[in-house]
């Protein structure tokens, strides 16, 4: 309920801002939205706003287009939040028209990438589904067999975090903090009992993720949830890139701690690829637009080291997670 309230307040504050600046109201009905194609060919972000709300950003050669500001002036009926994009509200093609008009008018519509204040690239998923032991070499380093079917667990919206964010590990009742670089799938269409052959049609896009974990809490019981659900432990972004621009099953993935490389692999080492995961999960629950699937981490996690070499993460550490074409994600522990 708290998350729903936060999302409501963000949405209403943005709507109010749009009304005050004269932005056009979205005119696509829910029924029409169901028939619209998913947005394609876009690199999107969520920008944090001065009022505490979120707005949509579009990556361009000039910088990140502040879609709320541009839509208020140029009125292309474009979506102004990532939730609207995923729900196919408004005219996604209007985003390109906004970028063209803004580029011809003024630099004030654009934010430099190194100055941007990012939010989670998806702000209100109904479900955050995570996959364990989904890289062959990671299963081997932890002494586990390669799974015969996906191992699933979950996070909650309170775990959502963003590029440039932080996690207050000094305040947690845990000590064995670990990183997990992960490719994250973002669902774009309602999916139930989807075949593997059709699964790609339900993937909106991909983003860089970090399934930050407290290993001592994870191992407290046979259920991993406690160690996986800390506030801020589901880091996503900065970019959400539509699936037509990247092959999620063949991307380099790496992570550094304080500049030292700890993980380096490729998503081709996944036991279950992106299409298999979407199909399998949809057999047991309805996936909806905006739902996230953390697809698992490659080898190199601290828990895979010999016990005498396990030096757990601590306050002050800086983590950078990188996935080819999806960008670098920075995280600081406090």
Order of alpha helices (4+ residues) and beta strands (2+ residues): alpha-alpha-beta-beta-beta-alpha-alpha-alpha-beta-beta-alpha-beta-beta-beta-beta-beta-beta-beta-alpha-alpha-beta-beta-beta-beta-alpha-beta-beta-beta
